[in-house]
Amino acid sequence: MKKNIRTTLTIAGTALAMAIPLVATSTPAFAAARDGVCDSGEFCLYYNSDQGGSVSDFAGSISDYGATQPSCYEFKSGGNGQSVCVKNNAASVWNRTGQTVRVYFNSGYAGASQDFGSGAKGNLNGTLKNNNASHKFLSSGNNDNESARNDFDGGTRGFAAKNCTAFAAYRIASRLGVPNFTNSYGGTTWGNAENWDDAARRVGITVNSTPSVGAIAVNDTHGAYGHVAYVNAVYSDGSFDIEEYNWNTPLGYGTRTHLKVSSAENSFQHMIHF
């Protein structure tokens, strides 16, 4: 299902245009045909990490990249991966649109996902690298992963905007029935993510190592500040999925799937149950 999206330049005065030789200008490029050039206004997927290899450029949402030639969306430009189907073969992106774009594990905008803000370049995370099937251009009206002010209530909860703690605080307030949750909730300072399990204990909130939907997962071994995330699915084997900020996507939204409670720096050791 090949789909070309084009914009057309109309030049008034055909005779004048023919009389003047074509010269290079500094006019910015605009979203045009899918030609393997990452123009302004396009979302681009790359075969290799760090925006390397062949590129496939898009000017809109795609619900299914397709898995076989000749009907799939393929990598267009020269380089590693040229003519390979994009589905389950992309490693990095460049978002040159004015919207957040969400990449999904499954077709039909489903499964694990990773968001890339306007202008962002980045690698697909461990879940989505070479496991990508669709992407969606988001508008403020259908992205519930941020507050209306796009920074989790303007920092009024006392956490650094677009960091993991600000996102977890927003989830606690908007989904867990604690609308007054702030950095001083319960009369104690919650502070950096590594401190959240201790803060919860101080105010009498249950903390254990059992994941449940709606729990706040705490990693107090990662770096100098730790990490927190919102648990949105739990499986019979004890693994769980999370939503988070500022992990695989710098200062942006992301997800990870089928994690286990462990001491590993990329996992979680505690679960807070509001």
C-alpha positions as CSV (number, residue, x, y, z in Angstrom):
1,M,0.0,0.0,0.0
2,K,2.2,2.7,-1.3
3,K,1.1,6.2,-0.5
4,N,2.8,9.4,-1.7
5,I,2.2,12.7,0.1
6,R,3.3,15.7,-1.9
7,T,3.2,19.4,-1.7
8,T,3.3,21.4,-5.0
9,L,5.1,24.6,-5.7
10,T,3.2,26.8,-8.1
11,I,5.4,29.5,-9.8
12,A,3.6,32.4,-11.5
13,G,4.9,33.6,-14.8
14,T,6.0,30.5,-16.7
15,A,8.0,32.5,-19.3
16,L,9.9,34.4,-16.7
17,A,10.7,31.1,-14.8
18,M,12.1,29.6,-18.0
19,A,14.2,32.6,-18.8
20,I,16.0,32.7,-15.4
21,P,18.5,29.9,-14.7
22,L,17.8,27.7,-11.7
23,V,20.1,28.6,-8.7
24,A,20.5,27.2,-5.2
25,T,18.8,29.3,-2.5
26,S,18.7,29.2,1.3
27,T,14.9,28.6,1.3
28,P,14.1,25.8,3.8
29,A,13.0,22.4,2.5
30,F,9.4,21.4,3.0
31,A,7.7,18.0,3.3
32,A,7.5,16.6,-0.2
33,A,7.4,13.1,-1.7
34,R,8.8,10.1,0.1
35,D,12.2,10.5,-1.5
36,G,14.6,9.4,1.2
37,V,15.4,13.0,2.3
38,C,14.4,14.1,5.7
39,D,12.7,17.4,4.9
40,S,11.2,19.9,7.3
41,G,7.7,18.7,8.2
42,E,8.6,15.0,8.0
43,F,9.1,12.2,10.5
44,C,12.0,10.1,9.5
45,L,13.0,6.5,10.4
46,Y,16.6,5.3,9.9
47,Y,17.9,1.8,9.4
48,N,20.8,2.3,11.7
49,S,21.2,3.9,15.1
50,D,22.2,7.6,15.5
51,Q,20.4,8.5,12.2
52,G,22.6,6.3,10.1
53,G,21.9,4.2,7.1
54,S,19.0,4.5,4.7
55,V,16.1,6.8,5.6
56,S,12.3,6.5,5.2
57,D,10.5,9.8,5.4
58,F,6.8,10.4,6.3
59,A,4.5,13.4,6.4
60,G,1.7,11.7,8.3
61,S,0.6,8.9,10.5
62,I,1.1,5.3,9.3
63,S,-1.0,2.5,11.0
64,D,0.9,-0.4,9.4
65,Y,4.2,-0.2,7.6
66,G,3.6,-3.5,5.8
67,A,6.0,-6.4,6.0
68,T,6.7,-7.5,2.4
69,Q,7.6,-5.9,-0.9
70,P,6.2,-4.5,-3.0
71,S,3.4,-3.3,-0.7
72,C,5.5,-2.2,2.3
73,Y,6.9,1.2,3.2
74,E,10.6,0.8,2.5
75,F,13.8,2.7,3.3
76,K,14.4,5.0,0.4
77,S,17.8,6.6,0.3
78,G,21.2,5.0,-0.3
79,G,23.1,3.3,2.4
80,N,22.6,0.3,4.7
81,G,19.0,-1.0,4.5
82,Q,18.0,0.7,1.2
83,S,14.8,-1.0,-0.1
84,V,14.3,-3.0,3.1
85,C,10.8,-2.8,4.6
86,V,10.6,-0.3,7.5
87,K,8.5,-2.6,9.7
88,N,10.7,-4.2,12.4
89,N,13.8,-2.8,10.9
90,A,14.2,0.8,12.1
91,A,16.8,1.8,14.8
92,S,16.6,5.6,15.1
93,V,14.5,8.6,14.1
94,W,14.5,12.3,13.4
95,N,11.2,14.2,14.1
96,R,11.2,17.3,11.9
97,T,7.5,18.0,12.4
98,G,5.8,20.4,14.7
99,Q,4.1,17.6,16.6
100,T,5.1,14.8,19.0
101,V,5.2,11.5,17.1
102,R,4.7,8.2,18.8
103,V,6.3,5.0,17.5
104,Y,4.4,1.7,18.3
105,F,5.5,-1.9,18.6
106,N,2.3,-3.1,16.9
107,S,0.4,-2.1,13.9
108,G,-2.8,-0.1,14.5
109,Y,-1.1,2.2,17.0
110,A,-0.9,-0.5,19.7
111,G,1.5,-2.0,22.1
112,A,4.6,-0.5,23.7
113,S,5.4,2.9,22.4
114,Q,8.0,5.7,22.5
115,D,7.4,9.4,21.9
116,F,9.7,11.9,20.1
117,G,9.0,15.6,20.5
118,S,9.2,18.1,17.8
119,G,12.7,18.4,16.5
120,A,14.0,15.4,18.5
121,K,16.6,13.0,17.2
122,G,17.0,9.7,19.0
123,N,17.4,6.0,19.0
124,L,14.5,3.6,19.4
125,N,14.6,2.0,22.9
126,G,15.4,-1.6,23.5
127,T,11.8,-2.6,23.1
128,L,11.2,-0.9,19.8
129,K,14.5,-1.1,18.0
130,N,13.9,-3.4,15.0
131,N,10.4,-4.0,16.5
132,N,8.4,-1.1,15.1
133,A,5.1,-1.4,13.2
134,S,3.4,2.0,13.1
135,H,3.7,5.6,14.1
136,K,1.2,8.4,14.9
137,F,1.4,12.1,14.8
138,L,-0.1,13.4,18.1
139,S,-2.0,16.6,18.8
140,S,-2.5,18.1,22.2
141,G,-6.1,16.8,22.2
142,N,-5.1,13.1,22.1
143,N,-1.9,12.9,24.2
144,D,-2.9,12.2,27.8
145,N,0.7,11.8,28.8
146,E,1.2,15.4,29.6
147,S,-0.9,18.0,31.3
148,A,-2.7,20.8,29.4
149,R,0.3,23.1,30.0
150,N,2.6,20.5,28.5
151,D,4.9,20.4,31.6
152,F,2.8,18.6,34.3
153,D,1.1,21.7,35.7
154,G,4.0,24.1,35.2
155,G,6.1,22.7,37.9
156,T,3.6,23.6,40.6
157,R,3.9,20.1,42.2
158,G,7.5,21.0,43.0
159,F,9.3,18.6,40.7
160,A,11.5,19.4,37.7
161,A,9.3,19.6,34.6
162,K,9.6,16.7,32.1
163,N,11.5,14.5,34.6
164,C,10.5,11.2,35.9
165,T,9.3,12.6,39.3
166,A,7.1,15.2,37.6
167,F,5.5,12.6,35.4
168,A,4.9,10.2,38.3
169,A,3.4,13.0,40.4
170,Y,1.1,13.9,37.5
171,R,-0.1,10.2,37.3
172,I,-0.6,10.1,41.0
173,A,-2.7,13.2,40.9
174,S,-4.7,12.4,37.8
175,R,-5.2,8.6,38.0
176,L,-4.7,7.6,41.6
177,G,-7.1,9.9,43.3
178,V,-4.5,12.1,45.1
179,P,-5.1,15.5,43.3
180,N,-3.1,17.4,46.0
181,F,0.1,15.3,45.6
182,T,3.2,17.5,45.6
183,N,6.8,17.4,46.7
184,S,5.7,18.0,50.3
185,Y,2.8,15.6,50.3
186,G,2.1,14.2,53.8
187,G,4.4,16.8,55.4
188,T,7.6,15.3,54.2
189,T,9.9,16.0,51.3
190,W,9.8,13.5,48.4
191,G,12.7,15.0,46.5
192,N,14.7,12.9,44.0
193,A,13.3,9.6,42.8
194,E,15.7,7.5,44.9
195,N,14.1,8.9,48.1
196,W,10.4,8.2,47.1
197,D,10.2,4.8,48.8
198,D,11.5,6.2,52.1
199,A,9.1,9.2,51.8
200,A,6.2,6.9,51.3
201,R,7.1,4.9,54.4
202,R,7.3,8.0,56.5
203,V,3.8,9.0,55.7
204,G,2.3,5.5,56.0
205,I,1.9,4.5,52.4
206,T,2.4,0.8,51.6
207,V,5.8,0.0,50.0
208,N,6.7,-3.5,48.9
209,S,8.2,-5.4,46.0
210,T,4.9,-6.5,44.5
211,P,3.9,-4.8,41.2
212,S,0.3,-3.8,40.6
213,V,-1.4,-1.6,38.1
214,G,-1.2,2.0,39.4
215,A,1.8,1.4,41.6
216,I,4.7,3.8,41.4
217,A,7.9,1.8,40.7
218,V,11.1,3.1,42.4
219,N,14.7,2.5,41.3
220,D,17.0,3.8,43.9
221,T,20.2,2.4,42.3
222,H,20.2,4.4,39.1
223,G,22.8,7.2,39.0
224,A,22.7,9.9,41.5
225,Y,19.0,10.5,41.5
226,G,17.2,7.2,41.0
227,H,14.2,6.8,38.8
228,V,10.4,6.4,39.2
229,A,7.7,5.2,36.8
230,Y,4.0,4.3,36.6
231,V,3.0,0.7,36.4
232,N,0.3,0.2,33.8
233,A,0.2,-3.6,33.3
234,V,1.1,-6.7,35.3
235,Y,1.5,-10.2,34.0
236,S,1.1,-13.7,35.5
237,D,4.8,-14.3,35.6
238,G,5.3,-11.2,37.8
239,S,6.7,-9.0,35.1
240,F,5.2,-5.6,34.4
241,D,5.0,-2.7,32.0
242,I,5.7,1.0,32.8
243,E,5.2,4.5,31.6
244,E,7.9,6.9,32.4
245,Y,9.7,10.1,31.5
246,N,13.3,10.9,30.8
247,W,14.7,7.4,30.4
248,N,15.1,6.3,26.8
249,T,13.7,9.6,25.6
250,P,15.5,12.5,27.1
251,L,12.9,14.8,28.8
252,G,10.2,12.8,27.0
253,Y,7.6,10.1,27.4
254,G,8.4,6.4,26.9
255,T,7.4,2.9,27.9
256,R,9.1,-0.4,28.7
257,T,7.6,-3.8,28.9
258,H,8.0,-7.1,30.8
259,L,10.3,-5.7,33.5
260,K,11.0,-7.6,36.7
261,V,11.7,-6.4,40.2
262,S,15.4,-6.7,40.7
263,S,18.6,-4.8,41.8
264,A,19.6,-4.1,38.2
265,E,20.2,-0.5,37.5
266,N,17.6,-0.5,34.6
267,S,14.9,-2.1,36.7
268,F,13.1,-1.3,40.0
269,Q,13.4,-2.4,43.6
270,H,10.3,-1.0,45.3
271,M,6.6,-0.5,44.5
272,I,4.6,2.3,46.2
273,H,0.8,1.7,46.5
274,F,-1.2,4.8,46.9
